[in-house]
Amino acid sequence: MHIFRVRVYYEDTDMAGIVYHANYLKFIERARSDWVKQQGLDQNEMREKDGIVFVVRRIEADYLATAKYDDLLEIRTLTKSMTGVRLVMTQEVCRGEEVLFRAEVTAVCVTTDGHPTRLPLKLRRHVH
C-alpha cells in the first residue's frame, strides 16, 4: 500500500468550509503520480523517450464524509489488478482511520497520439 499525505488548505474548500468535491480527484491524482514515481518510472521520460502517457479510463467514487480546512489527510493507494494494458487501483482519502472518500480508478497507457498501448514493462514486473 502506498501512502501520500496532504493538508487541506483554504483554496481546497467551498463556501461551507469543506473540501470541494472535485478536489478529492486532485488529491488522489497526486497520490497516483507519487506512486508511479515510487515504482521507478519518470513520466516525463516515458512521454519524451517512449511516447506514452498514463490516462484515467474510469473512476467510480463514493463520498462518505467531509474533510475540512487544515485537516491532514492520508491517501492510501492499493493496486487491485493489472493486465498488460490496464491498471486498477483502489484509493481512499482518510482522516486518521476514518475513510472520507473511496474511489476505484482504472488507468491505461496511450501513445502521445492517443492510441492504446501496453503498460511499461518496468511497472508490470514491479507490481506483480
QUIURZI-V685027 format. One record per helix or strand of 2 or more residues. SS is the DSSP state (H for helix, E for strand). FROM is the first residue (numbers start at 1). TO is the last residue. Records with the same first field share a line. If there is no record, write none. Layout:
BEGIN
SS: FROM-TO + FROM-TO
END
This chain:
BEGIN
E: 2-7 + 18-19 + 52-63 + 72-82 + 86-95 + 98-111 + 116-117
H: 10-12 + 21-38 + 43-50 + 121-127
END
